[in-house]
Amino acid sequence: MTELVLSAALRGTAMLATAWLATTLLRRASADLRHKIWLAALVGLVLLLIPMPLPEPMTINVNASVDGSSVAAAATESIALLPWIWAIGCMLLLLRAAFGVMNLARLTRTATPAGDFLVSNRVSSPLTWGTLRPVVLLPSYTEAWSGDKRAVVLRHERVHIERRDWLSQLFAQLVTAVFWFHPLAWLASARLRQEAELATDDLVLASGAESSDYAAQLLEVAKHVHRGVPNGAVAVTMVRSSALTERITAILDVARVRARTGRVLRSAIMAACLCSVLLLGACASRGVYKVGGAITAPVPLTKSEPEYTEQARRAKYQGTVTLTLVINKQGKPAKVSVLKSLGMGLDEKAVESIQKWNFKPGTKNGKPVAVQATIEVNFRLL
């Protein structure tokens, strides 16, 4: 799993960097267009996690056995540190999002109904969350506002609901949890959130709100957001102090394009995203061949026999670990990953062993080429 995520992150760097470049060049275009570009880039990053079909591999069988009745010396299991680090980081961010949603649900249950929205003294900024039954929460201080003033805020939150911004931002949070080590994933998530606010502001202004009054209202809300917004990671909040200056500038910019992205352009963005995914996938497998025709099979020259772990030996555990790898032009195993897991430390032992092998490389028309292969490592007790 970790190798798949790292591979997707490496290829996705080009996609995220392209999104950053495109949105930078389109800074005078509508915020909704830039939002769609960032969203497409994040969708593409997830699609890169889907394994691309590779050439039909050659298969090698390896047998590892141990006398189950013998008292073997304790084997030190190979601990893959990198997967644990990734899993811990991913789990922490997923738990953060889960607790945030739970807290929002608790706030909703304790809030006071006021027509088609709720009022709470535990939130400092108007916010919305939810998809099937979206909720609008207003701070208690908005009760002192005039009806027109409150109507503008409600219009802002309802635009978020119409745009499904909570769903897209939750998706971005989940993508960031998987790719937490990738700075461009964090950038994409932050810019997606910011462009959603700018796009919402554009639609509120297009509906007839006065730009100067609307800007003043945002500043008034910002005065109450002194400790940050509770559950800001999972709620779609009206004001975030860190991005307020950019929003006020955009609101007062009379030359700004505020149109929504048309269906044709949205389709073009998603088509470009899918083409990028296919191209990046093709690049990942470029130059990797299958055995047959003019392609000769690699031949093992030196082998390293896998070892049983003490845990598996004591449990009398048997089975097969299936590995996928590329045997490169130098005859070295590369991109070794577990296709079928066995557990009890035997996966790591299988990978550790195969990485020490040396091959006579496969050839195409007499020249060394990289060849895709699978290796089945059979662990059996005698």
Secondary structure, DSSP 8 states (H G I E B T S, - for coil): -HHHHHHHHHHHHHHHHHHHHHHHHTTTS-HHHHHHHHHHHHHHHHHTTS-------EEEEEEEEE-TTS----------HHHHHHHHHHHHHHHHHHHHHHHHHHHHHHSEEETTEEEETT-SS-EEE-SSS-EEEEEGGGGGS-HHHHHHHHHHHHHHHHHTHHHHHHHHHHHHHHTTT-HHHHHHHHHHHHHHHHHHHHHHHHTT--HHHHHHHHHHHHHH-SS--TTTTTSEES--GGGHHHHHHHHT-TT-------HHHHHHHHHHHHHHHHHHHHHHHTTEE-SBTTB---EEEE-------HHHHHTT--EEEEEEEEE-TTS-EEEEEEEE---TTHHHHHHHHHTT-EEE--EETTEE-EEEEEEEEEEEE-
